[in-house]
Amino acid sequence: MNFNLGSVIKRLRNEQGVTQDALAEYLGISYQAVSKWETGTTLPDITLLPKLAVFFGVRIDELFSVNHEDELERIDAMLQRETMTDQNYAYAKRILDGILRENPKDAEAVKRYVRVYLAKTNTDMIAAGRMLEQAMEFAPLDEEVYGLYRNVRGGGEYKQHSDNDWFIRVCEPYARKYPQNIGLYRMLIEAMISKKYFDRAEELLGAVKFTGENKFMKEVLLGDIALAKGDAAKAKEIWSTVPQTDWLGQYETGERFNRLNEYEKAIECFNNAYEAQTAPRKMDMMYSLALLYKKLGRFAEAKKEWELIIEGLVNDYGITDEDNDITWAKNEIAQLERLIG
């Protein structure tokens, strides 16, 4: 952490539009003293720290952090582990406001800002949405920007604030302008399906070329459209055309068969997805298998999947025993061993 107190004072003063004279008058010192602090020539007397903290509306410890990386790590910790209290919210907002003043096109700061909005009370959706609409202009290929926007404006977790129509209207032009943004295409098609805009979804699918690991996503999504239309047999027929050697297509179809309670077909697809990969393998299908086996009461098979998950995490990703995923797997194994007897 950077302890350049003078830089902190200068940044806070500039952020709040305060002159050196005004700060000096409040503290009962000369403006030259403030200038020396900010240039690093001298440091404030320790007895002035409480008054400085009160003046800028921060805690004393906040005067000793000027490194944006440190501040962003602290915000991330708030989002992950702490309640977004009014105090935490005010801190995060002040820091992110400062970063965006320095660089209004900082997409990482924008995304954190939106998460802070969401974590607080979800009452600032309009402001969050506007920020993300601006981010689309300077980060048009950042899929996370669109994912957050769907939460804010669309039919995700925060659907009560808007609906998918708004998400489609704003984001469809970006999909057509940047056809390589496969993640955005998927979100749009899912949104259109939820609104029963089947013709639009099919037309949009025809406008994009899925390549690489997404090569068979067109078939997966066409099956989704058929299912939404009420033709489950056609949906399953389409999904069954996905080659066994395509790991992502097999995983996605496995999830769909799982939701349809066709568990044996889902298990087959998940196993195909795992076998189709080379190291380092994605682990999603292994988690799906472990949880599905447990749901079906096939505890020995579930235990084996959790053991394979630990093996993959250690060998393919170098994850240690202290990691949360390893701990989760070991806890599941211990529980399954009790169930097996």
C-alpha positions in Angstrom: 0.0 0.0 0.0 1.2 3.5 -0.8 1.5 5.8 2.3 2.0 9.1 0.4 -0.2 11.1 2.7 0.4 14.3 0.7 -1.0 12.7 -2.5 -4.1 11.7 -0.6 -4.7 15.2 0.6 -4.2 16.6 -2.8 -6.5 14.1 -4.4 -9.3 14.6 -1.8 -9.0 18.3 -2.1 -9.2 18.3 -5.9 -12.1 15.8 -5.8 -14.1 18.1 -3.5 -13.1 21.4 -5.2 -11.3 22.8 -2.1 -8.5 25.2 -2.4 -5.3 25.0 -0.4 -6.2 28.3 1.2 -9.6 26.9 2.4 -8.0 23.8 3.8 -5.3 25.8 5.5 -7.8 28.2 7.1 -9.9 25.3 8.5 -6.7 23.7 10.0 -5.3 27.1 11.3 -2.1 26.8 9.3 -0.6 28.5 6.2 -1.4 27.5 2.7 2.4 27.0 2.2 2.2 24.1 4.7 -0.5 22.4 2.7 1.5 22.9 -0.5 4.6 21.2 1.2 2.4 18.3 2.2 1.1 17.8 -1.3 4.6 17.9 -2.9 6.0 15.5 -0.3 8.4 18.0 1.2 6.8 17.6 4.7 4.1 15.6 6.4 1.2 16.9 8.5 1.5 16.8 12.3 -0.2 13.6 13.6 -2.5 15.8 15.7 -4.0 17.2 12.5 -5.1 13.8 11.1 -8.5 13.7 12.9 -9.3 17.2 11.6 -8.3 16.3 8.1 -10.5 13.2 8.2 -13.5 15.2 9.4 -12.9 17.9 6.8 -12.8 15.4 3.9 -15.5 13.2 5.4 -13.3 10.1 5.5 -11.9 7.8 8.1 -8.3 8.4 9.3 -7.1 5.2 7.8 -8.5 6.3 4.4 -5.9 9.1 4.4 -3.2 6.5 4.0 -4.4 4.9 0.7 -3.8 6.5 -2.6 -3.2 3.5 -4.7 -6.3 2.8 -6.9 -5.5 -0.8 -7.0 -5.7 -1.0 -3.2 -8.9 0.9 -3.2 -10.5 -1.3 -5.8 -9.4 -4.4 -3.9 -11.2 -3.0 -0.9 -14.4 -2.4 -2.9 -14.2 -5.9 -4.3 -13.9 -7.2 -0.7 -17.0 -5.2 0.3 -18.9 -6.7 -2.6 -17.9 -10.2 -1.8 -17.9 -10.4 2.0 -19.5 -7.3 3.5 -22.9 -5.7 3.7 -23.1 -2.7 1.5 -23.8 -0.3 4.4 -24.4 3.4 3.8 -20.8 4.0 4.9 -19.3 1.4 2.5 -21.5 2.7 -0.3 -20.3 6.3 0.3 -16.7 5.1 0.3 -17.0 3.1 -2.9 -18.9 5.8 -4.7 -16.3 8.4 -3.7 -13.4 6.3 -4.9 -15.1 5.3 -8.2 -16.2 8.8 -8.9 -12.6 9.9 -8.5 -11.3 7.1 -10.9 -13.9 8.0 -13.5 -13.1 11.6 -13.3 -9.5 10.7 -14.2 -10.6 8.3 -16.9 -14.3 8.3 -17.9 -13.7 5.3 -20.2 -12.5 3.0 -17.4 -14.8 0.0 -18.0 -13.6 -1.9 -14.9 -14.6 1.1 -12.7 -18.0 1.3 -14.5 -18.7 -2.4 -13.9 -17.7 -2.1 -10.2 -19.9 1.0 -9.9 -22.9 -0.9 -11.2 -22.2 -3.8 -8.8 -22.1 -1.3 -5.9 -25.5 0.0 -7.0 -26.9 -3.5 -7.2 -25.4 -4.5 -3.8 -26.9 -1.5 -2.0 -30.6 -1.3 -2.5 -31.2 -1.6 -6.3 -32.8 1.8 -6.2 -30.2 3.4 -8.5 -31.0 1.4 -11.6 -31.6 4.3 -13.9 -28.1 5.8 -13.1 -26.5 2.3 -13.4 -28.2 1.7 -16.7 -27.0 5.0 -18.1 -23.4 4.3 -17.1 -23.5 1.0 -18.8 -25.0 2.5 -22.0 -22.0 4.8 -22.1 -19.7 1.9 -21.4 -21.1 0.1 -24.5 -19.8 2.9 -26.6 -16.2 2.6 -25.5 -16.2 -1.2 -24.6 -18.5 -2.7 -27.2 -17.0 -6.2 -27.0 -17.1 -6.5 -23.2 -19.7 -9.2 -22.6 -19.9 -8.4 -18.9 -21.1 -4.9 -19.6 -24.1 -6.3 -21.4 -24.7 -9.0 -18.8 -24.8 -6.3 -16.1 -27.1 -4.2 -18.3 -29.5 -7.1 -18.6 -29.6 -7.3 -14.8 -30.3 -3.6 -14.6 -32.7 -3.1 -17.5 -33.7 -6.5 -18.6 -35.1 -9.8 -17.4 -32.4 -11.0 -15.1 -32.3 -11.2 -11.4 -33.6 -7.6 -11.1 -36.5 -8.0 -13.6 -38.8 -5.9 -11.6 -36.9 -2.7 -12.6 -37.6 -3.2 -16.3 -38.0 -5.9 -18.8 -36.3 -7.6 -21.8 -37.9 -5.2 -24.3 -35.6 -2.5 -23.2 -32.6 -4.7 -23.2 -33.3 -5.9 -26.7 -34.0 -2.4 -28.0 -30.7 -1.0 -26.7 -28.4 -3.9 -27.2 -29.5 -5.5 -30.5 -27.8 -2.7 -32.6 -24.5 -3.6 -30.9 -24.9 -7.3 -31.7 -25.5 -6.5 -35.4 -22.6 -4.1 -35.5 -20.2 -6.5 -33.6 -21.2 -10.0 -34.8 -18.2 -11.5 -33.0 -19.8 -10.7 -29.7 -21.3 -14.2 -29.3 -22.2 -13.8 -25.6 -24.4 -10.8 -26.5 -26.1 -12.7 -29.2 -26.9 -15.5 -26.7 -28.3 -13.0 -24.2 -30.5 -11.3 -26.9 -31.9 -14.6 -28.2 -32.7 -15.7 -24.7 -34.4 -12.3 -24.1 -36.4 -12.7 -27.3 -37.4 -16.2 -26.4 -38.7 -15.0 -23.0 -40.8 -12.4 -24.9 -42.0 -15.0 -27.4 -40.4 -13.0 -30.3 -39.6 -16.3 -32.0 -39.3 -15.0 -35.5 -36.9 -12.2 -34.4 -34.8 -14.8 -32.5 -34.6 -17.1 -35.5 -33.7 -14.2 -37.8 -31.0 -13.0 -35.4 -29.6 -16.6 -35.2 -29.3 -16.5 -39.0 -27.3 -13.3 -38.8 -24.4 -14.7 -36.8 -21.8 -17.3 -37.5 -20.9 -19.4 -34.5 -17.3 -20.5 -34.6 -14.8 -22.1 -32.3 -16.1 -23.6 -29.1 -19.5 -22.0 -29.8 -19.7 -23.8 -33.2 -23.0 -25.6 -32.3 -24.6 -23.0 -30.2 -27.0 -22.3 -33.1 -28.5 -25.8 -32.7 -28.7 -25.4 -28.9 -30.6 -22.1 -29.2 -32.8 -23.3 -32.1 -33.8 -26.1 -29.7 -34.6 -23.6 -27.0 -36.9 -21.8 -29.5 -38.7 -25.0 -30.4 -39.2 -25.8 -26.7 -40.5 -22.3 -26.0 -43.0 -22.8 -28.8 -44.2 -25.9 -27.0 -42.6 -28.6 -29.2 -40.4 -30.5 -26.8 -39.9 -33.4 -29.2 -38.5 -31.1 -31.9 -36.3 -29.4 -29.4 -34.8 -32.7 -28.2 -34.4 -33.8 -31.9 -32.4 -30.6 -32.6 -30.2 -30.9 -29.5 -29.4 -34.5 -30.4 -27.7 -33.3 -33.6 -24.9 -31.7 -31.5 -21.8 -34.0 -32.0 -20.6 -35.9 -29.0 -17.1 -34.4 -29.6 -18.3 -30.8 -29.1 -17.8 -30.2 -25.4 -19.7 -26.9 -25.0 -22.6 -28.1 -27.1 -22.8 -31.4 -25.1 -22.7 -29.5 -21.8 -25.4 -27.0 -22.9 -27.7 -29.8 -24.1 -27.0 -31.8 -21.0 -28.2 -28.9 -18.9 -31.4 -28.7 -21.0 -32.1 -32.4 -20.7 -31.5 -32.1 -17.0 -34.2 -29.4 -16.7 -36.6 -31.6 -18.6 -35.9 -34.4 -16.1 -34.4 -36.6 -18.7 -31.6 -37.5 -16.4 -29.9 -40.4 -18.2 -29.6 -38.3 -21.4 -28.3 -35.4 -19.3 -25.7 -37.8 -17.7 -24.6 -39.0 -21.2 -24.2 -35.4 -22.4 -22.2 -34.3 -19.3 -19.9 -37.3 -19.7 -19.5 -36.6 -23.4 -18.6 -32.9 -22.6 -15.9 -34.0 -20.2 -14.4 -36.6 -22.5 -14.4 -34.2 -25.4 -11.9 -31.8 -23.7 -8.2 -31.8 -23.2 -6.4 -30.5 -20.2 -7.0 -28.1 -18.6 -10.7 -29.2 -18.7 -13.6 -27.1 -17.8 -15.2 -28.4 -14.6 -18.8 -27.2 -15.0 -20.2 -30.6 -16.3 -18.5 -32.4 -13.4 -20.3 -30.2 -10.9 -23.5 -30.9 -12.7 -22.9 -34.6 -12.7 -22.0 -34.7 -9.0 -25.1 -32.8 -8.0 -27.3 -34.8 -10.3 -26.1 -38.1 -9.0 -26.7 -36.9 -5.4 -30.2 -35.8 -6.4 -30.9 -39.3 -7.8 -29.5 -41.0 -4.7 -26.6 -42.5 -6.6 -24.2 -41.5 -3.8 -21.2 -43.6 -4.8 -21.2 -42.1 -8.3 -21.6 -38.6 -6.9 -18.6 -39.2 -4.6 -16.5 -40.3 -7.6 -17.3 -37.1 -9.4 -16.3 -35.0 -6.5 -13.0 -36.9 -6.3 -12.5 -36.2 -10.0 -13.2 -32.6 -9.4 -10.5 -32.3 -6.8 -8.1 -34.2 -9.1 -8.8 -31.8 -11.9 -8.6 -28.6 -9.8 -5.2 -29.7 -8.4 -3.7 -31.2 -11.6 -5.1 -28.9 -14.3 -5.3 -25.7 -12.4 -2.8 -26.0 -9.5 -5.5 -25.1 -6.9 -4.5 -25.9 -3.3 -6.3 -27.6 -0.5 -7.1 -24.2 1.1 -9.2 -23.1 -1.9 -13.0 -22.8 -1.3 -13.7 -25.2 -4.2 -11.5 -27.9 -2.7 -13.1 -27.4 0.7 -16.6 -27.7 -0.9 -15.7 -30.9 -2.7 -14.2 -32.5 0.5 -17.3 -31.5 2.5 -19.5 -33.1 -0.1 -17.4 -36.3 -0.1 -17.6 -36.5 3.7 -21.4 -36.1 3.5 -21.7 -38.7 0.8 -19.6 -41.2 2.7 -22.0 -40.9 5.6 -24.9 -41.5 3.3 -23.2 -44.5 1.7 -22.5 -45.9 5.2 
